[in-house]
Amino acid sequence: MEAEQINGVIKNDYLLNKQIKTIEQLNMELRKIQYLINEQKPVASLNYMTPVAFENYISGLERTRQAITKCYDFNKKGVVEA
């Protein structure tokens, strides 16, 4: 999912009907949304697994069976091969 698309999903599907008044409330809601999207919501393109479950599945494969792609690593703050 591209950044613009995920921003639209967060805004329209999760935040639209919330009465958020402070940055703290927004941050709390965003943490909840992040948890839901990454750990609770299955994704069709990931064989109906959640992103976390898919990452765990891929991590368990032998390195030779894993597809190599470049992706952004938020912990390392840069593009890495995965």
Backbone as ProteinMPNN parsed JSONL, in Angstrom:
{"seq_chain_A": "MEAEQINGVIKNDYLLNKQIKTIEQLNMELRKIQYLINEQKPVASLNYMTPVAFENYISGLERTRQAITKCYDFNKKGVVEA", "coords_chain_A": {"N_chain_A": [[0.852, -1.169, 0.0], [0.599, 2.183, -0.853], [1.888, 5.311, 0.462], [0.059, 7.511, 0.258], [-2.322, 6.16, -0.085], [-2.564, 4.618, 2.278], [-2.695, 6.701, 4.117], [-5.166, 7.812, 3.4], [-6.87, 5.664, 4.053], [-6.48, 5.518, 6.833], [-7.411, 8.061, 7.608], [-10.093, 8.184, 6.515], [-11.329, 5.705, 7.127], [-10.812, 5.202, 9.794], [-10.406, 7.542, 11.422], [-12.317, 9.48, 10.821], [-14.857, 9.707, 12.154], [-14.146, 10.196, 14.752], [-13.821, 12.123, 17.721], [-11.442, 13.961, 18.066], [-9.406, 15.959, 19.976], [-6.917, 16.721, 20.933], [-3.323, 16.512, 20.469], [-2.282, 14.379, 21.881], [-4.493, 12.652, 22.088], [-4.802, 12.083, 19.368], [-2.353, 10.785, 18.827], [-2.665, 8.517, 20.468], [-4.883, 7.272, 19.232], [-3.743, 6.777, 16.721], [-1.764, 4.906, 17.39], [-3.406, 2.763, 18.148], [-4.663, 2.271, 15.691], [-2.454, 1.571, 14.119], [-1.748, -0.845, 15.364], [-4.088, -2.35, 14.808], [-4.076, -2.416, 11.953], [-1.6, -3.652, 11.396], [-1.586, -6.02, 12.934], [-4.115, -7.179, 13.194], [-5.773, -6.95, 10.93], [-6.388, -8.799, 8.12], [-4.733, -9.121, 4.927], [-5.439, -9.231, 1.548], [-3.508, -9.491, -0.534], [-1.448, -10.608, 0.844], [-1.964, -13.252, 1.135], [-4.165, -13.387, 2.768], [-3.164, -12.988, 5.318], [-2.132, -11.207, 8.259], [0.005, -8.272, 8.187], [2.069, -8.602, 10.148], [1.929, -11.373, 10.712], [2.545, -12.352, 8.158], [5.158, -11.384, 7.842], [6.411, -12.837, 9.879], [6.024, -15.406, 8.847], [7.533, -15.293, 6.443], [10.049, -14.821, 7.535], [10.551, -17.273, 8.657], [11.106, -18.922, 6.534], [13.564, -20.667, 4.547], [16.465, -18.901, 3.538], [16.976, -19.067, 0.783], [14.481, -19.501, -0.276], [13.103, -17.222, 0.069], [11.722, -14.287, -1.325], [13.624, -11.676, -2.668], [13.628, -8.307, -2.067], [13.634, -4.72, -2.183], [13.028, -2.664, 0.551], [11.661, -0.262, 2.874], [13.134, 0.173, 5.985], [11.966, 0.896, 9.016], [13.157, 0.889, 11.513], [15.897, 0.984, 10.984], [15.863, 3.175, 9.459], [16.055, 3.456, 6.618], [16.506, 2.171, 3.237], [16.52, -1.269, 2.705], [17.587, -4.575, 1.707], [15.275, -7.171, 1.617]], "CA_chain_A": [[0.0, 0.0, 0.0], [1.399, 3.406, -0.922], [1.681, 6.25, 1.574], [-1.178, 8.271, 0.078], [-3.437, 5.237, 0.096], [-2.706, 4.293, 3.704], [-3.167, 7.917, 4.787], [-6.603, 7.899, 3.145], [-7.532, 4.622, 4.843], [-6.454, 5.937, 8.241], [-8.294, 9.224, 7.779], [-11.496, 7.945, 6.18], [-11.884, 4.495, 7.733], [-10.574, 5.104, 11.233], [-10.421, 8.793, 12.186], [-13.353, 10.411, 10.374], [-15.931, 9.905, 13.133], [-13.582, 10.366, 16.095], [-13.803, 13.491, 18.247], [-10.075, 14.143, 18.556], [-9.208, 17.366, 20.342], [-5.529, 17.009, 21.284], [-2.288, 15.694, 19.838], [-2.177, 13.145, 22.663], [-5.592, 11.781, 21.647], [-4.471, 11.642, 18.013], [-1.282, 9.79, 18.924], [-3.235, 7.298, 21.035], [-5.687, 6.647, 18.176], [-2.841, 6.277, 15.681], [-1.158, 3.664, 17.895], [-4.443, 1.724, 18.044], [-4.84, 1.983, 14.265], [-1.261, 0.85, 13.687], [-1.899, -2.211, 15.864], [-5.148, -3.015, 14.048], [-3.656, -2.637, 10.568], [-0.459, -4.568, 11.322], [-1.713, -7.281, 13.657], [-5.476, -7.707, 13.239], [-6.486, -6.866, 9.653], [-5.785, -9.595, 7.055], [-4.529, -8.438, 3.653], [-5.629, -10.192, 0.459], [-2.262, -9.707, -1.273], [-0.539, -11.375, 1.709], [-2.633, -14.539, 1.324], [-5.098, -13.164, 3.88], [-2.471, -12.92, 6.603], [-1.828, -9.843, 8.682], [1.403, -7.967, 7.876], [2.965, -9.206, 11.142], [1.934, -12.82, 10.479], [3.264, -12.59, 6.913], [6.584, -11.174, 8.121], [6.861, -14.004, 10.648], [6.054, -16.532, 7.91], [8.681, -15.111, 5.554], [11.263, -14.974, 8.347], [10.745, -18.689, 8.927], [11.527, -19.634, 5.327], [14.991, -20.67, 4.246], [16.832, -17.681, 2.797], [16.901, -19.314, -0.658], [13.077, -19.528, -0.686], [12.526, -15.9, 0.276], [11.872, -13.312, -2.403], [14.453, -10.54, -2.265], [13.103, -7.031, -2.543], [14.09, -3.58, -1.397], [11.937, -2.046, 1.287], [12.085, 0.709, 3.876], [13.214, -0.344, 7.352], [11.706, 2.024, 9.902], [14.115, 0.853, 12.617], [17.198, 1.437, 10.475], [15.57, 4.423, 8.76], [16.63, 3.422, 5.285], [16.109, 1.081, 2.354], [17.316, -2.479, 2.886], [17.085, -5.744, 0.989], [14.545, -8.062, 2.516]], "C_chain_A": [[0.9, 1.236, 0.0], [1.0, 4.369, 0.181], [0.367, 7.012, 1.447], [-2.398, 7.401, 0.342], [-3.643, 4.913, 1.575], [-3.159, 5.509, 4.49], [-4.668, 8.089, 4.602], [-7.384, 6.885, 3.954], [-7.6, 5.038, 6.305], [-7.441, 7.066, 8.472], [-9.763, 8.854, 7.611], [-12.115, 6.743, 6.886], [-11.776, 4.47, 9.254], [-10.782, 6.409, 12.0], [-11.618, 9.695, 11.91], [-14.405, 10.704, 11.436], [-15.437, 10.04, 14.569], [-13.607, 11.844, 16.469], [-12.438, 13.747, 18.888], [-9.823, 15.627, 18.771], [-7.742, 17.713, 20.604], [-4.579, 16.103, 20.502], [-2.151, 14.362, 20.57], [-3.272, 12.156, 22.268], [-5.303, 11.228, 20.25], [-3.397, 10.559, 18.054], [-1.791, 8.468, 19.48], [-4.059, 6.549, 19.983], [-4.796, 6.059, 17.09], [-2.127, 5.002, 16.12], [-2.153, 2.503, 17.806], [-4.616, 1.289, 16.588], [-3.658, 1.178, 13.739], [-1.338, -0.612, 14.134], [-2.942, -2.97, 15.034], [-4.693, -3.368, 12.641], [-2.561, -3.699, 10.494], [-0.715, -5.94, 11.922], [-3.106, -7.9, 13.643], [-6.15, -7.806, 11.869], [-5.778, -7.688, 8.572], [-5.74, -8.808, 5.74], [-4.596, -9.475, 2.537], [-4.314, -10.506, -0.252], [-1.2, -10.439, -0.448], [-1.15, -12.73, 2.055], [-3.519, -14.513, 2.569], [-4.449, -13.334, 5.253], [-2.343, -11.455, 6.988], [-0.38, -9.548, 8.293], [2.391, -8.6, 8.863], [3.052, -10.716, 10.931], [2.711, -13.161, 9.211], [4.769, -12.424, 7.117], [7.156, -12.35, 8.908], [6.977, -15.239, 9.76], [7.295, -16.455, 7.022], [9.99, -15.321, 6.315], [11.58, -16.435, 8.619], [11.185, -19.497, 7.72], [13.044, -19.646, 5.215], [15.293, -19.467, 3.365], [16.691, -17.881, 1.287], [15.462, -19.326, -1.163], [12.408, -18.172, -0.533], [12.745, -15.039, -0.964], [12.697, -12.148, -1.864], [13.86, -9.282, -2.89], [13.686, -5.921, -1.69], [12.881, -2.956, -0.72], [12.506, -1.111, 2.346], [12.046, 0.064, 5.249], [13.086, 0.835, 8.307], [12.666, 2.046, 11.085], [15.479, 1.381, 12.185], [17.082, 2.757, 9.718], [16.263, 4.49, 7.399], [16.142, 2.218, 4.511], [17.08, -0.081, 2.552], [16.767, -3.568, 1.976], [16.422, -6.664, 1.992], [14.061, -9.265, 1.743]], "O_chain_A": [[1.855, 1.314, 0.773], [-0.081, 4.262, 0.76], [-0.365, 7.145, 2.428], [-3.384, 7.855, 0.922], [-4.772, 4.932, 2.065], [-3.932, 5.372, 5.438], [-5.37, 8.468, 5.54], [-8.448, 7.203, 4.487], [-8.648, 4.926, 6.942], [-8.22, 7.03, 9.424], [-10.587, 9.174, 8.468], [-13.302, 6.762, 7.21], [-12.557, 3.794, 9.924], [-11.287, 6.383, 13.123], [-11.901, 10.593, 12.703], [-14.805, 11.858, 11.595], [-16.237, 10.0, 15.504], [-13.431, 12.71, 15.612], [-12.31, 13.746, 20.112], [-10.002, 16.443, 17.866], [-7.361, 18.88, 20.507], [-4.978, 15.075, 19.954], [-1.927, 13.329, 19.939], [-3.011, 10.961, 22.129], [-5.531, 10.048, 19.984], [-3.522, 9.532, 17.388], [-1.388, 7.405, 19.007], [-3.945, 5.33, 19.858], [-5.063, 4.966, 16.591], [-1.909, 4.108, 15.303], [-1.782, 1.391, 17.432], [-4.704, 0.098, 16.29], [-3.841, 0.213, 12.997], [-1.024, -1.514, 13.358], [-2.701, -4.1, 14.611], [-4.9, -4.493, 12.184], [-2.596, -4.558, 9.613], [-0.13, -6.927, 11.475], [-3.259, -9.053, 14.048], [-7.013, -8.661, 11.671], [-4.682, -7.322, 8.147], [-6.586, -7.953, 5.478], [-3.889, -10.482, 2.578], [-4.034, -11.669, -0.543], [-0.168, -10.843, -0.984], [-0.894, -13.286, 3.123], [-3.604, -15.489, 3.315], [-5.089, -13.761, 6.215], [-2.435, -10.57, 6.137], [0.395, -10.482, 8.086], [3.444, -9.085, 8.449], [4.146, -11.279, 10.97], [3.451, -14.144, 9.182], [5.56, -13.228, 6.623], [8.266, -12.804, 8.628], [7.913, -16.026, 9.901], [8.019, -17.439, 6.871], [10.926, -15.929, 5.795], [12.743, -16.8, 8.793], [11.597, -20.648, 7.868], [13.724, -18.753, 5.72], [14.468, -19.066, 2.544], [16.318, -16.944, 0.582], [15.238, -19.176, -2.365], [11.268, -17.99, -0.96], [13.816, -15.061, -1.571], [12.488, -11.694, -0.739], [13.627, -9.221, -4.097], [14.179, -6.171, -0.59], [11.841, -2.747, -1.345], [13.693, -1.171, 2.669], [11.036, -0.526, 5.633], [13.984, 1.672, 8.397], [12.962, 3.118, 11.612], [16.132, 2.124, 12.916], [18.09, 3.378, 9.38], [16.958, 5.454, 7.081], [15.454, 1.352, 5.051], [18.297, 0.102, 2.565], [15.623, -3.495, 1.528], [16.946, -6.903, 3.08], [13.419, -10.148, 2.312]]}, "name": "protein", "num_of_chains": 1, "seq": "MEAEQINGVIKNDYLLNKQIKTIEQLNMELRKIQYLINEQKPVASLNYMTPVAFENYISGLERTRQAITKCYDFNKKGVVEA"}
